[in-house]
């Protein structure tokens, strides 16, 4: 289990979901991951932090009734200075949609998108350092950007966050890993025109589970949907699912995990 500390710039440090039906969404994730919930900063409306064994692992908030935005998990990348990072995002062809703004005493945030349109967050930690556990079932364990191609968007993330972008694919498989100080922290997967038209380029959160097949069955039972049935991959046994409001995420029983 990984305790939360202030992460180096560019490290995925938090995942957050904004929905219309907050109570129903919390019931879904409570049943799926055994999360409990406590109030979080309310600057953007009702918001709670999900706890697993008392440790913060994710955030869930409620959209205003008149905001009809895609329902999606958002990956947050750490920074030491949210204002400087926002300027770098603009200078490198990205878009800043929200912020920089303070989230009470927790920290400072930005919501933005890369040049291909993938939405992500930037988090400057103060009292709240982000995900306090990674590894046990119910925790986010990986973040991957699904985009049109890794070459052009990789240059954007390298320029803004200082990643080492290491291609790991083949002529038929466009894939790269983002490294910080020699350590892999996220990945890029170029899928070209295979991107879903209703989502376009987007960041994907992987959540650890104890049994992928059982978790997929539970998702359906709780009102979600299985988009891609459980299958074995290099990372472990995976399934692509949505919650009842349509937020897409991956469940994984990691290779070599308990």
C-alpha positions in Angstrom: 0.0 0.0 0.0 1.3 3.4 -1.0 0.8 6.3 1.5 0.0 9.7 0.0 2.9 12.2 -0.1 3.5 15.2 -2.4 4.2 13.7 -5.8 6.8 14.9 -8.3 5.3 17.0 -11.1 3.6 14.9 -13.8 2.8 11.9 -11.5 -0.9 10.8 -11.6 -2.0 11.6 -8.1 -5.9 11.6 -8.0 -8.9 10.5 -10.0 -12.3 12.3 -9.8 -15.8 11.8 -11.2 -18.5 14.4 -11.7 -22.1 13.0 -12.1 -25.7 14.1 -12.0 -27.1 11.6 -9.6 -24.6 11.7 -6.7 -26.5 9.5 -4.2 -27.1 6.7 -6.8 -23.4 6.9 -8.0 -22.1 6.6 -4.4 -24.3 3.5 -3.9 -22.9 1.9 -7.0 -19.2 2.4 -6.1 -19.9 1.5 -2.4 -21.2 -1.9 -3.5 -18.5 -2.4 -6.2 -15.4 -1.3 -4.3 -16.5 -1.2 -0.6 -15.8 2.5 -0.6 -17.0 4.8 2.2 -17.4 8.5 1.7 -16.6 11.8 3.6 -17.2 15.4 2.6 -14.6 17.1 0.4 -14.1 20.7 -0.8 -17.4 22.2 -2.1 -16.0 25.0 -4.4 -17.5 23.4 -7.5 -20.6 21.9 -5.8 -21.3 18.9 -3.7 -18.2 16.7 -3.5 -17.1 13.7 -1.5 -13.9 11.7 -1.1 -14.0 8.0 -1.3 -12.2 6.0 1.4 -10.9 2.5 1.5 -9.9 1.2 4.9 -9.9 4.9 6.0 -7.5 6.0 3.2 -8.6 8.4 0.4 -8.6 6.9 -3.0 -10.9 9.0 -5.3 -13.3 11.8 -5.5 -17.0 12.0 -6.6 -18.9 15.3 -7.2 -22.3 16.4 -8.5 -22.7 18.5 -11.6 -25.1 21.4 -11.7 -28.4 20.4 -13.3 -27.8 22.6 -16.3 -24.3 21.3 -17.0 -24.6 18.5 -19.7 -21.0 17.3 -19.8 -19.7 13.9 -20.6 -19.6 11.7 -17.5 -16.1 10.5 -17.1 -13.3 9.7 -14.6 -10.7 12.5 -14.7 -7.0 11.8 -14.1 -5.2 14.5 -12.1 -1.4 15.1 -12.6 0.7 16.6 -9.9 2.4 19.9 -10.1 4.4 22.2 -7.8 2.8 25.3 -9.3 -0.7 25.1 -10.9 -0.5 28.6 -12.4 2.8 27.9 -14.2 1.5 24.6 -15.4 -1.7 26.2 -16.7 0.4 28.7 -18.7 2.6 25.9 -20.1 -0.6 23.9 -21.2 -1.8 27.0 -23.1 1.6 27.6 -24.7 1.8 24.0 -25.9 -1.5 24.0 -27.6 -3.8 22.7 -24.8 -6.9 24.4 -23.3 -7.5 25.5 -19.7 -11.3 25.1 -18.9 -11.4 25.7 -15.1 -8.9 27.4 -12.8 -6.4 27.7 -11.6 -8.5 27.9 -8.4 -8.1 27.0 -4.7 -10.0 24.0 -3.3 -10.2 25.3 0.2 -7.1 24.3 2.1 -6.7 21.0 0.1 -4.8 22.5 -2.8 -5.0 24.3 -6.1 -6.5 22.8 -9.3 -6.9 23.2 -13.0 -9.2 21.3 -15.4 -7.8 21.3 -18.9 -7.5 19.3 -22.1 -4.6 18.3 -24.4 -4.4 19.3 -28.1 -6.3 16.1 -29.0 -9.1 17.1 -26.6 -8.5 14.6 -23.8 -9.6 16.2 -20.5 -7.3 15.9 -17.4 -6.7 17.7 -14.1 -3.7 19.3 -12.6 -3.3 19.3 -8.8 -1.0 21.4 -6.6 -1.2 19.7 -3.3 -1.4 21.5 0.0 -3.3 19.7 2.8 -4.6 17.0 0.3 -1.8 15.0 -1.4 -4.1 12.7 -3.5 -4.6 9.0 -3.5 -3.4 7.5 -0.3 -3.5 3.9 -1.3 -2.7 2.0 -4.5 -2.6 -1.8 -4.9 -5.5 -3.3 -2.9 -8.8 -4.0 -4.6 -10.8 -0.8 -5.0 -7.9 1.5 -5.6 -6.8 3.2 -8.9 -3.6 1.5 -10.1 -2.9 2.9 -13.5 -3.8 5.7 -15.9 -3.7 5.4 -19.7 -4.4 8.0 -22.4 -6.4 6.7 -25.3 -5.7 9.1 -28.2 -5.3 9.3 -32.0 -1.6 8.8 -32.1 1.2 8.9 -29.4 3.7 10.9 -31.3 2.1 14.3 -31.4 0.4 14.2 -28.0 3.5 12.7 -26.4 5.4 15.9 -27.3 2.7 18.0 -25.5 3.0 16.0 -22.3 6.8 15.9 -22.4 6.9 19.7 -22.9 4.5 20.4 -20.1 5.4 17.8 -17.5 9.0 16.7 -18.4 8.2 13.1 -19.1 10.5 10.8 -20.8 8.3 9.3 -23.5 9.4 5.7 -24.4 7.7 4.1 -27.4 6.9 0.5 -26.6 4.7 -0.5 -29.5 5.2 -2.0 -33.0 4.2 -1.0 -36.5 0.7 -2.2 -35.8 0.4 -1.2 -32.2 1.0 2.5 -31.3 1.9 2.6 -27.6 4.3 4.6 -25.4 5.0 4.8 -21.6 5.5 8.0 -19.7 8.5 7.9 -17.3 9.6 10.2 -14.5 13.1 9.7 -13.1 13.2 6.3 -14.9 9.9 5.1 -13.4 6.8 4.4 -15.5 3.9 6.5 -14.3 1.3 6.3 -17.1 0.9 5.2 -20.7 -0.3 6.5 -24.1 -2.2 4.3 -26.5 -2.8 5.5 -30.1 -5.8 3.9 -31.6 -6.5 6.3 -34.5 -10.1 6.3 -35.8 -11.0 3.5 -33.4 -11.6 6.1 -30.7 -15.3 6.1 -29.7 -17.0 9.0 -31.4 -19.0 9.9 -28.3 -15.8 10.3 -26.2 -12.9 11.0 -28.5 -9.4 11.1 -26.9 -9.7 10.4 -23.1 -7.8 9.3 -20.1 -8.7 5.9 -18.7 -8.5 4.9 -15.0 -7.7 1.3 -14.1 -9.1 0.1 -10.8 -7.7 -3.1 -9.1 -10.2 -5.9 -8.3 -9.8 -9.3 -6.6 -11.6 -11.1 -9.3 -12.2 -9.5 -12.7 -15.0 -11.9 -13.8 -16.9 -11.5 -10.5 -16.5 -7.7 -10.6 -17.8 -7.6 -14.2 -20.9 -9.6 -13.1 -21.4 -7.2 -10.2 -21.2 -4.1 -12.4 -24.1 -5.5 -14.5 -26.1 -6.4 -11.4 -25.6 -2.8 -10.0 -26.9 -1.2 -13.2 -23.7 -0.6 -15.1 -22.6 -2.2 -18.4 -19.7 -4.4 -19.6 -18.3 -3.0 -22.8 -15.5 -5.5 -23.2 -15.8 -8.9 -21.5 -13.0 -10.0 -19.2 -9.8 -11.1 -21.0 -6.2 -11.8 -20.2 -3.6 -9.2 -21.1 0.0 -8.4 -20.3 -1.2 -6.3 -17.3 -3.4 -9.0 -16.0 -7.1 -9.9 -16.4 -9.1 -6.9 -17.7 -12.6 -5.8 -18.4 -13.9 -2.4 -19.7 -17.1 -1.3 -18.0 -19.3 1.7 -17.4 -21.2 2.9 -14.3 -24.9 3.6 -14.5 -24.3 7.2 -15.7 -21.9 6.1 -18.4 -18.5 6.8 -16.9 -16.0 4.3 -18.6 -13.3 2.6 -16.6 -11.2 -0.6 -16.6 -11.2 -3.2 -13.9 -8.0 -5.2 -13.6 -6.8 -8.2 -11.6 -3.1 -7.3 -12.0 -0.7 -9.9 -13.2 1.2 -11.2 -10.1 -1.3 -9.6 -7.8 -2.9 -11.3 -4.8 
